[in-house]
Amino acid sequence: MPEPGRTVPLSPFDAYWVTLPPVRRVFLFPPSPLPFTDVVGVLRSSLERVLPAFHPFAGVLTYSPEPLSLSIVLPEGEGACSVAFVEAETDLEFDRLVEEYDEEALRQLAPDIRRDELPAPVMAAQVTEFVGGGGGVAVGVAVHHSAADGRGLWRFLEMWSAAAANVMEGPVWAGPEPLHDRRLVRFDGDDDLVRLYLQQLAPDFPRIAPKQDASSEQGRLLSRRTFTFAASAVRRLKQRLAAAANTGTVPSTFATIAAHGWVSIARASGFTDDTPVFAAFLADSRAHMSPPVPAAYIGNCVALCTTSLSGSELAGPDGPAMALHTIQEAVAEVKRDPLADRARWCTKFAAIPPGRAVILVGSPWFPAYGVDFGFGRPARVELASMNHDGEMALVAGREPGSVQVSVAIAAEKMPAFRGMFELECDRASAMPVSESSE
């Protein structure tokens, strides 16, 4: 466990996320034979056991004005390595939430650690008992993206669940200890880049809440739907795209879903002009840094990738093949040099017109349904909120080889998008639409 008061200076990879709302994920578990008090006890004690290895999660995101920088500070004194842990109950219907995406309901099941201004907590957890309709338990987690990327967050969730499942036995996990030292991702000029990101993203820093913009996506009615692609559907889609692109090789699962979603969003939006339609996603850069960053590193180490094709190209008969090739080229480029355009990440993303992009987050390899705290696998796993028109969140599905894709898109586009996106998706597994306004 670190010494009380230890400071973890953050890197540009972390600073890039300072204004993003915390990641809030909800796990819905069927009724357990354990009494709820025992469930709470297991979750609380196992979290206490794991937190010393993830001590930045127990800290406070803060800053230094001179020179301008970000850091996570672990509070002084007794209980320093701890986070807010909320116990709650709800009369929401568990079975309905498993079958339908209800963002308002999901938000009640995850703690809210948003702050308009720094300092801000890094993490909180919530466990909620469904007191009617047959019971069930929700585990909600909120983590500020500045503390960890997706790979780091899922590593934490895997270790927490392993500790809960084996709370009275043996080691918590096998493998290397989690690494948090940001010196592992240092490069020339990184301090200057932190200051540049903070100036671009948060001009009123330490205020980090983004300003409301009437021309942006704020307030726009979005429809959200969750689709599950069975392993067989993923294989068929890969084969179809490989044949269309005439590559001779089977594309990756990520490139396949990304290309299919990009084309579906463009066509559902009616984009047939020569104006660009963008694809934006993140690439894990641990293996491609110089020197390479250990796989056990928990902090952010992802590079922003943006690319585009015109609406007419995506709408044309060669649209799927062109989308696949363009995604693959963007991935190859970031592997060659993940830091090539780092000074332009903020401006590149800000320049994408609302509604003219597919924004991919997550990975088809994140083991959402492998998180078992000792009382069975979750019946459903979801993000409590999605922020952009055209956003797609990917995780591994519940069945081997399947992929779960949660999609947020302008409400008027959803019927057409669903018809196109479900072409290779098992229709029976697609979750019903829920609409809300951000």
N, C-alpha and C positions, 0 to 999 in steps of 0.2 A: 504494500500500500504506500502511496506517495506521502511525503511529509505534509502536514497541514499547511495550507497557504501556498502550495505549489502553483506556479503559473505555467500554463502551456501557451506559448506564443503561437498564433495561427499563421498559416501560409496564405499566399494568394488563392490557392485552390479552395481554401475555407472562406476567405473574405468574399469570394464571388457570390456566396449564398446568403450574405448577411441580411438582405431585405426580404428574402423569401419566407413566407409563413412556415412554421415548423411542420415537419412531416408527421401526420397523424394517421396511424393505422389501427384498424379494429379487427380482432379475431373473435369470431362467434363460435362458441363451443356448445354442443348438445348437453342436455342435463347430465350431471355427473352423479355417481353413487355417493360421492363425498358430500358431507354437509358444506354449505357455503362458507362457514367459518373456517373449516379445514382447508378449503380451496384458497381462501385469502391467506391463511397461515403459510401454506406451501409457497405461494407466489411471493409473499413478503420475505420469507426467510431465504429463499433461493436468490431473490434479487439482491439482498444484502450480501450474499455469498459471492455473487458475480461482480458487483460494482467495484471492488478494489482493482480488478483487472481492467475496468473501463472507467477509471476515475474521472476523466474529463466529462463524462455524462452526469456526474454528480456536482458539477461546478456551475459557475455563472459566466455567461458570455459578457465580456466587458471590453474596455478600450483604454488606450493612453493617448492624450492629445498631443504630446510632444516627445518624440515624433509620433505621428498618427499611426496607430497600430491596433490590432485586435488580439485578444487573448481569452483563454478560459482560466478562471481562478477557482480553486477548490477552497471553500470557506474554512476559516480557522476553527479550531476547537472540537469538542466532542460531537460526534455525528456528522463530521465533515464529509465523509463519503456516503451520502444519502441523497435521496430524491423524494419529491412529493409523491405520496402513494395514497390514492383516493379509493375509498370503498363507497359503493352506491347501489341503489336498486331502481328498477324501472318496471312500469306496467306495459311497456312496448311488447308486441307480439313477436316472439323469437322466430317462429316459422315464417312469418311474413318477411322479416328482415333477411332471412336466408334466401328467400325466393325473389325478393324485389330490392332494387337499390333505392334506398331512402336516405338522402344525404343529411337532411335535418335530423333524422333519428340517429344516424351514425355519429354525427357531431356530438350528440349527448353522451356517447359511449367512449369518447377519447378526451383526455384532459386538454385544456386550452392554455398554452403557455406563451401565447403571443404577447409581445410588448411593443408599444409604439416607439419606445426609446430604450437604449441600453442604459444599465445592465439588464440582462434577461436570463431566466433559467434555461439550462440546456435540455433538461429532460423531466418528464413526469409520467407516472403510470396510473391506470385506473382499472379496477375490477368491478363489474356490475352484475348483479343478480337479476334475472328476469323472474318476477314474483308471480306472474300469471301465465296461463296458457301452456302449462307443461314445463316451465322452467327453462334453464339454460344460463350460460355465463358468457359475458363479453370481457375480453382483455383489451384495453386500449393503451396505446403508447404514443407519446408525442416527443419528438427529438428534433432539436434545431439542426438544420442541414449543415451549418458551419462546423459542427462537431464531427460529422462522419458522412461519407457518401453511402450509396445503397449497399455496396459490398460490406462496409463497416457496420452498418445498422443490422443487416441480416446476420452477420457474425455474432453480434451481441444477442440478437433474439434466439439464435441457435444455442448459444451458451447458457442463456437464462433458462430456456426450456429444458436443456440437458441437466442443469442443476436442480430444477424442480422435479424432474422425473427420477432423479437419483439423489434426492435431498439428504438421505441418511447414509449414502454409500460413496465410496471411492472418489477418484478425482472428478472435477466438474466436467472436464473435456480432455480430449487427446489433442496433441498438436502444439504448435508454438504459442507462446503468450502473445496477446494482442499488443501491438506497437502503436504508440501515440506521438513519438518524437518527431516534430515537424522538420527537424534537420534532415530527415530522410528524403524530403522532397524539395530541398533548397536548390536554387539555381541563381545565376548572376542577375542582379536587379530585382530580386523578388520583394524586397522591402519597398522599393519604389512602386512595384506593381500593386501591392496591397493598398498604398495610398491612392493610386490611380483608380482602382475599383471602388474604394470608399467615396471618392469624389464624384465618380460617375453614377453610382448606384444610390448613394445617400447624400445628396448635396446639403441636406440639413443635419448631417451627422452630429451628435449621436442619435438623432431621430432616424429610425429605420423603417417606419411604416411608409409605404409608397403613397405619393399624392394621388388623389382621385382625378381621373382624366375622362371628361365626358365623351371623348372620341375613342376611348380604349374599350376593352372588353368588360370593364366594370359595369355591373348592372345588367349585362346582357343575359337574356334567358337561354340557359343551356339545358340540353337533354343529356342524361348520362345513362349508359347501358353497359352491362358486363357480358362479354362473350367468352365462351370456352371452346377452343379448338382442340378436338381430340387428336391423339397422336396420328391416327390415320388421315385426318384432314390436313394436318401439318405436312405429312409426307406427300399427299396429293398436290398441295399447293407448291411445295418445293419442286416437284417434278414438272408441274406446269410452267413455272417460272424459268426453270433451267432449260426446258425445251424452247420457250419463247426467246430467251436470251442467247441460246445456242452456245452456252459456255462450256459444256462437256463436264462440268462439275456441279455437285449439289450445293446450293447456297446454304448459308447458315440459317438457323431458325430466326434470329433477330433480323437479318437482312430480308428474309422472306415476309415476315409480318410487317416490317417497316414499309417495304415496297407496296404490299397489298393495301395497307392502310393509307398510304400516300395517294395512290391512284383512286381509291374509294372516296376519300375526302374531296379530292379535286373534282371528280366526276359528279359526286352528290351536290357539290357547290355550284355546278354548272360553269366551271372555269374552262372556257374554250378559246380564250384570247392568248396573246403573246406575252402577257404579264407573268412574272415569275410566281410560282407556287413553291413554297419552301418545305424542306424537311430539316428538323433540328433534333439532335440527340446527343447523348454523352457517351464518351468512350473511356473505359477503364485504361489508365495509362501506366499502371504500376510496372508492367513488363517492358514498357517502351521508353521509360525515362533513362537518363544516363547519369549515374549508374542506375540499374533497375531497382525499383522499390520492393521490399519484401511483401509477399502476399499477405502477411499477417498485419500489415499497416491498416489502421482503422480510419484515419483521417481522410479527407477528400483527396482523391488523386484521379480526377476525371477531366477530360478535355472536351470543350464544346465543339460539336461538328454542325455546320450548317451547309446546305447545298440547295440547289433549286433546278427546276425545269419549268418551262412555260405551261400554262393551262392547256394550250393546243397540243403540246407534246404528250402530256399525261392523258388527255382525252382521246388521243389517236390510237390506232390498233397496236402500235409498238409501245404504248405507254407503260405497261407492266415490265417489259424487258428493259426499257430505258430507266425506269425507276430503280430496278434491281441493280443495274450496272452503276448508276450514279451513287446509290447507297454504298455499294462495295468500294467504289473509288474513294469516297469520303472516309471510310474506315481505313483503307490502305494509307491514305495521306496522313491521317493522324497517327498511325502506327510509325510512319517514317519520322515524324517530328511532332510530338504532341504539343509542343510549346510554340510552334511556328507563328501563329497569329494571336498569341495570348493577350496582347495589348488591345485587340479589337473584339474580344469576346462580348463585352457589354454592348458596344455599339452595333455589332452584327445582329445580336438577338433583338435589340430595341428597334432595329430597322425593319423587322419583319412585320408587314401589315397584319392587324388582327383578322383572323379568319382565313388567311391565305397560307396556312402551314399545317403540317402534321408535326406535333411536338411529342416525341417519344421519351418516356421516363421508365426506369426500372429495367428488368432483364428477364427473359424467359427462363433463366437459371436460378432466379431468387426463390428459395424453397418455402414459399408461403404456407403450404399445407403440410410441411414437415415440422412445423413448430408445435410440439406436443409437450405440454407441461405435466404430463403424467395422468391426464384424464381424457385421453383420446385426441385425435386430430381435429382441427377446426372444420366446421361445416361450411364456413365461408370466411374469406379474408378480403378486406376492402380498404382503400384509402378513404378517410373521412371527408376529404374535399379534393376537388380538382379545379385548376385555376384558369385554364385557357380553352378557347374555342379551337378544337382540333387536337386536344391532348389525349394521348393514349398511354396507359400505365400497364406494363407487362410484368407478370410473375409466372412461375411454373404453376400449372394447374394441379388439381387434386389427384388426378390419375396419372400414372407414369407416361411421360412423353407429351402430355397435353400442355397447352398454354392458355392462361387466362388474360384477357385484354379488357380493361375498363376504358371506356371512351366517353369524352365530353365534347359535344359539338352543338352549334347553334340549333335551337329547337326545330326550326323550319327545315333543316337539312337532314335530321335524323331518319325519317322514313326512307328517303332515297339511299342514304348511307347504309342503313341496315340491310336493304335488299342487295347492295353490292358487296358489303363486307361479309355477309353470311354465305356467300357463294360457296366457300369451302369450309364453312363453320357448321358444326352440328346444330341445327336450328333448335332442337329441343333443349339445348343447354344454354341458350342465350337468355339472359335475365331481362325481365320487363323494364320498360323505360320509366325513369323518374325525372321530373323536371324541377329545376330550382333556379333562382337567380343569384348570381354572385355579387 
